[in-house]
Structure formats: C-alpha cells, structure tokens
C-alpha cells in the first residue's frame, strides 16, 4: 500500500497537544492529541478490502502491510492523533469526550482527487479513553466491518472498512453487562471516510467559548467538504447548517428505507457529512416495529427506537445550532430552518416509500396510505424486508395467504387475512393511478427494496466461525452485497 502518501493537514491547521502522552486526561482548548497505537506482537489478517484500498489510493495489499493495518512500525511520515469532541448522550450534556478507541493515521487523496481519512479502531488507549483500554474485540469489529460495507452497497451513506485483523491479544469485556466479564479475542479495524468530523467537534469548541477556533474549524470544513457552498461571510455559515440538515434528513430517510436502527444517536455519533458512523448496538430490523431498539441501555425509554430516528436527528441538530450560533447569530433563521426540517424529512421519507411501493409520484392521500401500512405491518408482524420482496411478486389472482404467510411472525388468522386483503385492494387502487408502466413501477421497487440485509443471526454465526478459524461465511457475506441487491440470504 502507498502509506507514504498519507498526510496530516488537520494537525497543521489546528491547535493540539503534542505531548504524545496516552494517559486519560482533559485537554481543554485543543482539538487533538498526538498518540501512537499500542503495538501488537502477533497480529493476523482476517480480511482486507482490496477494492476499496485501490479506490482511495492506497493500492494493493502486500505482506509487509500487516504492520500498518494494526499500527505497528509506522513510517516517519505518519503522526497519528486522536481528536477531542463533546456531545449530548441520551439527551444529557456529557462534556468533553473524544476518540477513546480510535486513532487517525491521516488523510490520503486518490487519483481522482477524493479525500479519505484513515482511522484505526481498537489500537489502544488515547487521552480520551476515560479509563478504558482503547482496545476492540472481534465481536464488535466484525459487526462494524461487515455492516458498514453492507450499508455502502445498499446505497446508504456510511463510513467504510478497509481491513480487519486479530491483534493477538485477549481483551476482557462484560458482554452481557451482568458483572461477569470474560476474555474475548482482540481485533482492530481500519475504517475510512471523507471525514470523521462530528456534531460534537463543534459543540466542544463552542462550549469552551473558543469562537475563533470554531470559525476556523467551520471554514476548514466548508473548504474541504462542502464545495457546493460558494457564499461568504455569515451567509456561508447559514448555508453550512442548512446543508448539514439536508444531509442528515437524507440519511435518516435511507435508514428507514433499509430498516436500519443505529441504537445510539448521541450528538457525538452524528456526522456533519451525513454519514452513518460508529456502529455500536445497531441492528437491521426483522419484524416491523416502530418501537424497536437494539440498545439494551436505551430501555425502557427507547429514545433511539427505529420510529424516533427522524425526531432525534432534529433534536441533535438543535444542539448543533446552539453550537454554531456564535457564527450565525440569527435565532430566527435557525428556528425556521429547524422547524422546516420536519417538513423536508417527511416529504423525503414519503417519496422514499413511494419508490418502495412502486408509485411514480407522491399524491394527496398517500400519507394516510402509509400510516395504514405501518399499522398493518405491526399488527400482522410482517418482516420489513421480506414484505416488500413479496409485494414485488404480487400478481392478479394470487393467494395472499400463500404469498405473505412466510413473511409474518404471527399466524395469519381469518381476521388478519381480511385486513391484509383490504390493504392490498387499497394498494392496487393506488398503484393504478401511476402514469408509468408496470415494468417501470417494478424497477422502482427493485432499486429501493433490499433483497439482502445483514441480520443479527448471520453476524452471530460469522463471529462464531471466525473464532473457530473459519472464514467461509465471512467471505459469503462480504461478497453478496457487492454482486447486487438481489442476492437473498435474508
């Protein structure tokens, strides 16, 4: 790989702590601390994303590249660092946070001119680890590697995964949070993104009243990642915030399209570029349930449940608006933008559902249709993905029980079956209003509806196999989304 091409433009521009001391501590008035990965004596490559490596400009994997993949024996051109940020966690201000188990190697620019940051996750403690060890285990690392790649191939904006390696260490973790910690195999991934800047980076600097640094950071962000913004003075900061709102709403719409539940939408887990970031207690949804959350620490309130992701994203944007207010200084603009966020999101959401159902445009009455569909899905306990797979196959005269009974998690008795028949009749009436052909309608559905989603049982099986030294399922899962959206392992 061409690791000598990795640069550190962020370090050159912003204040940081150059002590290199990895001990946990507060680092006020700085945006990053230089820190080196812990180093691992017996690493082992599990999987390498060679296609991504070539796309971002690192090139093909060679045997001596394993050291870089785990942060060992780095060349002198690379000065790793961890960034500081703040955040609201479960609705409460948490103060200074930061990259607790992530360390940035730097940035590389591909031949096409696209920038990508390179980041290790699990390489050891940083100044922001808050008394943790900064390590990662195989379980969480496999989950992030596979899901981030699956999301990318499903067309959802996301960080991506370059490599997954064993560190050769055992790591102690209380996986069930029941006071019974166990040894797990240590692992490390490299993930990439155009930028890992989060809402929390701006919240931290604003909370510290470092307004000149805040302005520098926003100017840096606009210059490097928002080329569409050409305005100047305070207008560019307004356009910056509006663009973040749009990207965030579009991301939420994509999560709803594929049935993804993030599980921990704290402001420090929100990307200003509108990327899915930090795959923690996530899940793809099986049975359609607006109240579903994969995060046990989110119970019983279910703040980050599937159906609340739109409104939580808006709440998070309010916190970002507060952070950017010293630059924008226009309360009315911020209020109007955020009040209009819901309108934009729901229109984007309903247009997305139109595509999933094969409708060529959003019509009056569709909102009621979609609301009825949500109620039906929950009452009949339909699988979110498989329902649309079967709907694509619907033909006149089909036996609806035969077509849909295998995608329900409950028995379709006569009462439930009658409700399904009534809905399908309404669906046929609605789709008859299309001005496109049946083939074009089906094409809309096939582009919008995943045929393959990465379910938890597959992840569990894959992790178990890798622990046993097997990679067959890993290879199968890793290649299926790359072929198309039509490979069905669900």
C-alpha positions as MATLAB code, in Angstrom:
seq = 'XXXXXXXXXXXXXXXXXXXXXXXXXXXXXXXXXXXXXXXXXXXXXXXXXXXXXXXXXXXXXXXXXXXXXXXXXXXXXXXXXXXXXXXXXXXXXXXXXXXXXXXXXXXXXXXXXXXXXXXXXXXXXXXXXXXXXXXXXXXXXXXXXXXXXXXXXXXXXXXXXXXXXXXXXXXXXXXXXXXXXXXXXXXXXXXXXXXXXXXXXXXXXXXXXXXXXXXXXXXXXXXXXXXXXXXXXXXXXXXXXXXXXXXXXXXXXXXXXXXXXXXXXXXXXXXXXXXXXXXXXXXXXXXXXXXXXXXXXXXXXXXXXXXXXXXXXXXXXXXXXXXXXXXXXXXXXXXXXXXXXXXXXXXXXXXXXXXXXXXXXXXXXXXXXXXXXXXXXXXXXXXXXXXXXXXXXXXXXXXXXXXXXXXXXXXXXXXXXXXXXXXXXXXXXXXXXXXXXXXXXXXXXXXXXXXXXXXXXXXXXXXXXXXXXXXXXXXXXXXXXXXXXXXXXX';
ca = [
       0.000    0.000    0.000;
       1.087    3.572   -0.610;
       1.123    4.628    3.040;
       3.774    7.278    2.387;
       1.040    9.290    0.672;
      -0.884    9.691    3.939;
      -0.846   13.329    5.115;
      -1.899   15.220    8.248;
      -3.469   18.527    7.091;
      -5.666   18.724   10.210;
      -2.625   18.748   12.505;
      -1.012   21.602   10.594;
      -4.051   23.862   10.913;
      -5.475   23.407   14.401;
      -4.241   23.591   17.985;
      -3.342   20.307   19.604;
      -1.495   18.641   22.413;
       1.779   17.284   21.090;
       2.937   15.508   24.240;
       2.058   12.080   22.906;
       1.040   11.065   26.436;
      -1.707    8.432   26.174;
      -2.842    8.805   29.784;
      -6.505    9.741   30.149;
      -6.991   13.439   30.854;
      -8.949   16.531   29.964;
      -7.428   18.511   27.105;
      -9.109   21.936   27.109;
      -8.661   24.346   24.219;
      -7.206   21.755   21.848;
      -8.798   19.690   19.088;
      -6.473   16.722   19.103;
      -3.661   14.920   20.861;
      -0.864   13.057   19.137;
      -0.754    9.461   20.280;
       0.731    6.225   18.987;
      -1.053    2.879   18.643;
      -0.166    0.419   21.393;
       1.503   -2.072   19.073;
       0.740   -5.779   18.814;
       3.233   -8.641   18.727;
       1.220  -11.348   16.962;
      -1.283   -9.763   14.574;
      -3.101  -11.766   11.926;
      -5.016  -10.533    8.906;
      -8.631  -11.677    8.785;
      -9.864   -9.773    5.732;
      -8.680   -6.895    3.551;
     -10.858   -4.737    1.297;
      -8.560   -4.524   -1.702;
     -11.112   -2.890   -3.984;
     -11.627   -0.055   -1.500;
      -7.884    0.265   -0.984;
      -7.345    0.807   -4.685;
     -10.284    3.227   -4.917;
      -8.927    5.535   -2.220;
      -5.342    5.450   -3.498;
      -3.588    3.009   -1.146;
      -3.198    0.310   -3.772;
      -2.843   -3.452   -3.405;
      -2.072   -5.267   -0.167;
       1.414   -6.623    0.309;
       2.624   -8.943    3.054;
       4.582   -6.251    4.902;
       1.461   -4.044    5.048;
       0.129   -6.020    8.026;
       2.175   -3.847   10.377;
       0.402   -0.720    9.187;
      -3.024   -2.335    9.460;
      -2.526   -2.786   13.217;
      -0.477    0.378   13.807;
       2.953   -1.253   14.194;
       6.299    0.176   12.996;
       4.845    3.255   11.344;
       6.923    5.223    8.837;
       8.104    8.710    9.850;
       5.612   10.469    7.552;
       2.714    9.348    9.746;
       1.949   11.110   13.038;
      -1.210    9.506   14.459;
      -3.589   11.543   16.555;
      -6.918   11.323   18.371;
      -9.454   14.143   18.300;
     -11.400   15.719   21.141;
     -15.119   16.371   20.902;
     -18.117   16.746   23.203;
     -21.673   15.574   22.989;
     -25.146   15.039   24.308;
     -25.605   11.418   25.333;
     -29.173   10.168   25.805;
     -30.288   13.792   25.919;
     -27.796   14.952   28.554;
     -24.697   17.103   28.122;
     -21.676   14.847   28.637;
     -18.929   17.447   28.329;
     -15.588   16.573   26.784;
     -15.431   13.223   25.044;
     -13.179   12.181   22.186;
     -11.704    9.313   20.197;
     -11.485    6.792   23.016;
     -10.520    3.800   20.881;
      -9.928    5.388   17.500;
      -6.697    6.904   16.214;
      -6.351    8.740   12.914;
      -3.437    7.860   10.685;
      -4.171   10.831    8.449;
      -5.630   11.567    5.049;
      -4.973   10.233    1.575;
      -6.049   11.738   -1.738;
      -6.937    9.353   -4.564;
      -6.008    9.865   -8.216;
      -9.491   11.315   -8.770;
      -8.823   13.942   -6.085;
     -11.185   12.488   -3.464;
     -10.040   12.757    0.146;
     -10.330    9.928    2.640;
      -9.276    9.810    6.263;
      -7.721    6.586    7.530;
      -8.511    5.586   11.110;
      -7.657    2.618   13.307;
     -10.366    1.453   15.707;
      -9.129   -0.569   18.674;
      -5.387    0.267   18.653;
      -5.139    1.169   22.347;
      -5.776    3.986   24.785;
      -5.893    7.667   23.856;
      -6.182   10.716   26.115;
      -9.958   10.449   25.614;
     -10.415    6.801   26.619;
     -11.870    7.756   30.018;
     -10.071    4.992   31.926;
     -10.808    2.361   29.289;
      -8.171    0.343   27.436;
      -8.909    1.590   23.910;
      -8.938   -1.977   22.607;
     -11.647   -3.582   20.494;
     -12.848   -7.169   20.397;
     -13.514   -9.415   17.442;
     -17.264   -9.325   18.008;
     -17.702   -5.563   17.619;
     -15.037   -5.304   14.923;
     -16.661   -7.907   12.669;
     -20.010   -6.201   13.153;
     -18.634   -2.817   12.082;
     -16.615   -4.174    9.165;
     -19.482   -6.127    7.622;
     -22.323   -3.713    8.309;
     -20.527   -0.608    7.090;
     -19.721   -2.387    3.835;
     -23.250   -3.778    3.542;
     -24.707   -0.301    4.050;
     -22.411    1.137    1.387;
     -23.531   -1.451   -1.152;
     -27.164   -0.822   -0.218;
     -26.646    2.820   -1.164;
     -26.655    4.261    2.363;
     -24.060    7.000    3.153;
     -21.572    5.483    5.585;
     -18.023    5.167    6.773;
     -16.323    2.152    5.231;
     -13.996   -0.632    6.334;
     -10.554   -1.268    4.863;
      -9.262   -4.158    6.971;
      -9.962   -6.443    9.904;
      -7.172   -8.087   11.892;
      -6.636  -10.106   15.037;
      -4.330   -8.288   17.449;
      -3.108  -11.497   19.066;
      -4.339  -10.287   22.467;
      -7.221  -11.287   24.687;
      -9.408   -8.418   25.874;
     -11.655   -8.508   28.954;
     -15.227   -7.434   28.291;
     -18.556   -7.745   30.143;
     -20.535   -8.538   27.030;
     -23.897   -9.024   28.818;
     -23.354   -6.171   31.312;
     -24.120   -8.630   34.118;
     -20.924   -8.332   36.151;
     -19.391  -11.426   34.557;
     -16.543  -10.231   32.306;
     -14.912  -12.757   30.001;
     -11.885  -12.903   27.738;
     -12.541  -12.193   24.062;
     -10.190  -12.145   21.112;
      -8.834   -8.677   20.417;
      -9.217   -7.194   16.958;
      -8.608   -3.955   15.117;
     -10.212   -2.495   12.019;
      -9.213    0.342    9.752;
     -12.139    2.426    8.654;
     -12.254    5.249    6.152;
     -14.436    8.258    5.452;
     -14.123   11.559    3.675;
     -14.086   12.985    7.191;
     -14.881   11.784   10.712;
     -15.962   15.259   11.862;
     -18.975   15.027   14.162;
     -21.511   17.405   15.661;
     -19.550   17.003   18.882;
     -16.379   18.590   17.478;
     -18.237   21.882   17.042;
     -20.105   21.502   20.329;
     -16.825   21.178   22.260;
     -15.192   24.286   20.844;
     -18.347   26.348   21.184;
     -18.894   25.227   24.783;
     -15.351   26.347   25.580;
     -16.121   29.751   24.009;
     -13.201   29.308   21.615;
     -15.079   31.125   18.878;
     -12.086   31.904   16.676;
     -11.159   28.208   16.619;
     -14.817   27.386   15.955;
     -14.789   29.711   12.953;
     -11.528   28.201   11.726;
     -12.957   24.695   12.047;
     -16.140   25.568   10.172;
     -14.159   27.369    7.444;
     -11.896   24.320    7.165;
     -14.925   22.027    6.906;
     -16.629   24.117    4.237;
     -13.465   24.469    2.178;
     -12.668   20.760    2.245;
     -16.055   19.015    2.317;
     -18.797   21.391    1.150;
     -17.753   22.607   -2.310;
     -21.364   23.497   -3.106;
     -21.181   26.398   -0.639;
     -19.994   29.481   -2.509;
     -21.480   32.221   -0.315;
     -19.397   34.380    2.008;
     -19.466   35.997    5.439;
     -22.301   34.873    7.717;
     -24.309   33.524    4.763;
     -21.854   30.691    4.259;
     -22.378   29.572    7.855;
     -26.135   29.554    7.299;
     -25.667   27.528    4.120;
     -23.363   25.189    6.032;
     -26.027   24.495    8.650;
     -28.772   24.074    6.035;
     -26.607   21.598    4.143;
     -25.984   19.561    7.293;
     -29.738   19.497    7.952;
     -30.427   18.253    4.428;
     -27.722   15.586    4.560;
     -28.945   14.404    7.952;
     -32.574   14.139    6.820;
     -31.497   12.267    3.695;
     -29.509    9.843    5.855;
     -32.462    9.209    8.151;
     -34.606    8.513    5.091;
     -32.106    5.916    3.911;
     -32.102    4.256    7.332;
     -35.885    3.975    7.134;
     -35.658    2.604    3.592;
     -33.492   -0.366    4.534;
     -34.759   -0.821    8.100;
     -31.567    0.172    9.920;
     -31.624    1.163   13.584;
     -28.496    2.906   14.850;
     -29.229    2.416   18.522;
     -27.155    5.257   19.972;
     -27.798    8.541   18.180;
     -25.874   10.756   20.576;
     -24.646   14.019   19.057;
     -21.070   12.723   19.183;
     -22.198    9.888   16.884;
     -23.605   12.240   14.231;
     -21.513   13.029   11.151;
     -21.672   16.549    9.717;
     -21.337   14.943    6.283;
     -24.478   12.867    6.782;
     -22.678    9.521    7.099;
     -23.629    6.520    9.187;
     -20.881    6.482   11.792;
     -19.992    4.419   14.889;
     -21.622    1.022   14.500;
     -22.302    0.102   18.102;
     -25.570   -1.559   19.244;
     -27.148   -1.331   15.785;
     -29.491   -3.756   14.068;
     -31.288   -4.269   10.831;
     -34.973   -4.653   11.609;
     -36.635   -8.047   11.227;
     -40.269   -7.650   12.309;
     -41.503   -4.139   11.520;
     -41.729   -2.287   14.819;
     -41.511    1.470   15.256;
     -40.550    0.935   18.910;
     -37.692   -1.451   18.207;
     -34.281   -0.599   19.653;
     -31.234   -2.871   19.617;
     -29.665   -0.990   22.527;
     -30.389   -2.537   25.921;
     -29.171    0.636   27.639;
     -31.893    2.528   25.762;
     -34.624    0.688   27.665;
     -37.280    1.372   28.805;
     -37.435    4.868   27.288;
     -36.477    3.744   23.761;
     -35.158    7.190   22.915;
     -33.339    5.806   19.882;
     -36.018    3.414   18.632;
     -36.492    2.894   14.899;
     -39.518    5.156   14.589;
     -37.920    8.013   16.543;
     -34.779    8.407   14.449;
     -36.222   11.311   12.472;
     -37.193   13.357   15.502;
     -33.962   12.541   17.354;
     -31.944   13.734   14.385;
     -33.845   17.015   14.596;
     -33.141   17.254   18.357;
     -29.456   16.691   17.639;
     -29.499   19.413   15.013;
     -30.905   21.822   17.605;
     -27.796   21.150   19.691;
     -25.571   21.780   16.667;
     -27.498   25.007   16.005;
     -26.701   26.150   19.539;
     -23.022   25.404   18.921;
     -22.953   27.328   15.625;
     -24.989   30.267   16.892;
     -21.874   32.377   17.697;
     -21.085   32.328   13.966;
     -24.616   32.572   12.562;
     -26.088   34.980   15.149;
     -29.569   34.716   13.685;
     -32.001   32.955   16.006;
     -34.924   33.342   13.627;
     -33.034   31.669   10.790;
     -32.019   28.752   12.993;
     -35.534   28.320   14.332;
     -37.097   28.431   10.868;
     -34.540   26.001    9.453;
     -35.116   23.515   12.243;
     -38.885   23.915   12.199;
     -38.824   23.227    8.449;
     -36.595   20.186    8.962;
     -39.590   18.010    9.798;
     -41.367   19.033    6.609;
     -38.323   18.211    4.497;
     -37.731   14.907    6.265;
     -41.305   13.666    5.997;
     -41.570   14.639    2.338;
     -38.290   12.807    1.623;
     -39.483    9.869    3.729;
     -42.813    9.616    1.888;
     -41.153    9.914   -1.516;
     -38.874    7.070   -0.454;
     -41.897    4.958    0.480;
     -43.390    5.771   -2.920;
     -40.381    4.139   -4.535;
     -40.616    1.110   -2.243;
     -44.254    0.643   -3.265;
     -43.621    1.408   -6.941;
     -45.505    4.728   -7.045;
     -44.193    7.201   -9.600;
     -45.026   10.285   -7.520;
     -46.343   11.388   -4.148;
     -50.094   12.103   -4.264;
     -52.647   13.526   -1.873;
     -53.831   10.726    0.379;
     -50.527    8.857    0.347;
     -49.745    9.945    3.892;
     -52.878    8.135    5.112;
     -51.988    5.102    2.981;
     -48.513    4.908    4.520;
     -49.911    5.331    8.027;
     -52.332    2.447    7.426;
     -49.467    0.371    6.082;
     -47.423    0.971    9.241;
     -50.335   -0.163   11.392;
     -50.812   -3.268    9.245;
     -47.116   -4.146    9.393;
     -47.094   -4.005   13.178;
     -50.397   -5.833   13.684;
     -49.520   -8.628   11.264;
     -45.898   -8.685   12.474;
     -44.526   -8.626    8.945;
     -40.820   -8.748    8.225;
     -39.845   -5.333    6.869;
     -37.559   -6.573    4.092;
     -39.400   -9.727    3.081;
     -42.786   -7.976    2.891;
     -41.566   -5.783    0.042;
     -39.808   -8.735   -1.601;
     -43.176  -10.476   -1.772;
     -45.058   -7.343   -2.785;
     -42.834   -7.138   -5.860;
     -44.119  -10.617   -6.831;
     -47.807   -9.727   -6.418;
     -49.967  -10.666   -9.397;
     -53.699  -10.572  -10.013;
     -55.410  -13.620   -8.547;
     -52.607  -14.513   -6.115;
     -53.487  -16.319   -2.905;
     -52.473  -13.647   -0.385;
     -52.109  -16.064    2.492;
     -49.763  -18.225    0.476;
     -47.804  -15.181   -0.731;
     -47.367  -13.485    2.648;
     -47.671  -16.085    5.408;
     -43.945  -16.851    5.393;
     -43.021  -13.203    5.975;
     -45.173  -12.858    9.093;
     -44.005  -13.615   12.623;
     -47.565  -14.498   13.669;
     -50.312  -16.793   12.375;
     -52.493  -15.108    9.760;
     -55.970  -15.969   11.025;
     -59.092  -15.004    9.102;
     -59.343  -11.594   10.786;
     -55.747  -10.665    9.995;
     -56.033  -12.079    6.500;
     -59.081   -9.930    5.809;
     -57.142   -6.852    6.920;
     -54.338   -7.817    4.539;
     -56.815   -8.294    1.682;
     -58.328   -4.876    2.371;
     -54.895   -3.235    2.325;
     -53.833   -4.968   -0.890;
     -57.045   -3.785   -2.546;
     -56.208   -0.218   -1.499;
     -52.668   -0.748   -2.802;
     -53.963   -1.872   -6.202;
     -56.264    1.145   -6.373;
     -53.374    3.449   -5.543;
     -50.883    1.934   -7.979;
     -53.485    2.177  -10.758;
     -53.005    5.946  -10.545;
     -49.418    5.615  -11.794;
     -48.525    7.232  -15.090;
     -45.710    4.769  -15.729;
     -45.722    1.177  -16.929;
     -45.870   -1.840  -14.619;
     -42.303   -2.631  -15.602;
     -41.130    0.851  -14.622;
     -43.029    0.582  -11.351;
     -41.383   -2.754  -10.577;
     -37.998   -1.248  -11.409;
     -38.582    1.488   -8.813;
     -39.356   -1.153   -6.210;
     -36.358   -3.302   -7.023;
     -33.988   -0.350   -6.740;
     -35.442    0.780   -3.414;
     -36.003   -2.541   -1.645;
     -33.054   -4.610   -0.413;
     -33.168   -8.314   -1.199;
     -30.301   -8.931    1.178;
     -29.888   -7.445    4.641;
     -27.284   -8.353    7.213;
     -29.307   -9.894   10.010;
     -28.058  -10.422   13.544;
     -28.147  -14.204   13.348;
     -25.821  -14.111   10.347;
     -23.426  -11.820   12.195;
     -23.507  -14.103   15.225;
     -22.783  -17.175   13.102;
     -19.986  -15.364   11.282;
     -18.316  -14.231   14.514;
     -18.523  -17.772   15.922;
     -16.944  -19.227   12.778;
     -14.092  -16.711   12.755;
     -13.415  -17.549   16.410;
     -13.067  -21.163   15.271;
     -10.662  -20.233   12.481;
     -13.195  -20.467    9.655;
     -13.894  -17.766    7.048;
     -16.417  -19.317    4.658;
     -19.428  -17.394    5.942;
     -17.371  -14.198    6.214;
     -16.448  -14.462    2.549;
     -20.043  -15.249    1.550;
     -21.493  -12.300    3.443;
     -18.747   -9.966    2.277;
     -19.297  -10.758   -1.400;
     -23.097  -10.984   -1.516;
     -23.899   -7.248   -1.321;
     -21.210   -6.493   -3.900;
     -22.954   -8.539   -6.564;
     -26.242   -6.677   -6.452;
     -29.194   -6.044   -4.185;
     -30.778   -9.290   -5.401;
     -28.683  -11.865   -3.548;
     -31.056  -13.228   -0.880;
     -29.503  -14.507    2.327;
     -32.251  -12.946    4.440;
];
